[in-house]
Amino acid sequence: MYLPRHLNFGFCAGVQVALRLNTSSGSGGRKLRSGDAVVYVVCDDGSSLPATQRAYHPDLEVAKRPELSIDARYYLEHQVHPVVSRLCDPIEGV
């Protein structure tokens, strides 16, 4: 995801990751800004927080925290199932 013009609109997962990396030493001293690409995965961190707050950078956060695991249920429910449902919709009897 590319960061929006104003990082203070932190509603999306990529902005949350960028803000967290900018306040820590996790980004290697480089500050992420508007237009920068941010990579993230939604993890099962043991909390009941929304997905936007359970997003982590795979190399800078997930790799260093063994308690984090990719939330497969989130990806199945939000990315795989909707696509498969749309593909199967026109098939009679499914």
N, C-alpha and C positions, 0 to 999 in steps of 0.2 A: 504494500500500500504506500502511496505517496502522501506525505504529510500535507495537511491543508495550510492555508495561508496563516491562520492564527492558531497556535498551539494551545491557547487558553480555552478552546472549545474541545475539551477532552472527553467527548462522549464515545468515540470509536476506539477500538482496541489498539490500533497502531499509534494513536496519540498517547494513550496511556503508557505504552511501552517506551515511547520516545521521552516522555516526561520523566519516567522512572530512570531511564538510562542517563538523561541529562543531569539529574540530581545525584547520581552515584558516579563512581569511577568506572562503571561498567562499559562505557562507550570508548574507553581508551583515551580520554581527555578531549575527544571531538564532540562538540555539541551538535545535535541533530536539529535541523531547521526546516522551514517550509520548503516543500519540493523534494526533500530527501526521501529515499525509499526506506521503509522499515519492514523488516521481516518479523513475523511472529507466529506462534502456534498457541492454541487454546489448550490449557493444561488442567488436569484434575489435581488441584492442590489441597484437597481436603476441606475446602471451604464451600459455602453455598452462595458465593458471590456470583454476579452475572458474568457471562463470558467475556465482556469487555474488560473486566477487572481480573480475569484469570488468563490474560494473554501475556506471553513471555517471549523474549528473543531466544531462538533455539541454541545459538552458540554462546551467547554472553550470559544467559541466565539458566536455561534448562540443563545444559551440559555441566554446570557447576553445582546444581542442586538436585541430588539424587531423589529427593522426595517428590519431585515434579514428574508427572508422566502425561503424555499427550492424551487428551480427553477424546477417546475414540467415539464414545456415545454422542458427544456434541457434533462431531463431524458426520457421523451417520445420520443423525436427526436433521441437521441443518444444511448439509451439502450433498449427501448421497441420496437420501430418501426423496427429497423434492424432485430431483432430476429423474430418478427411476420412475416415480409416480407420473410425471409428465410424459415420459416415454411410453408407459404402459396404459395411459388413459384411453388412447384410441383403440386398444385391443379389446374386443368383446369378450366378456366372461372373466376378466381379470379385475 
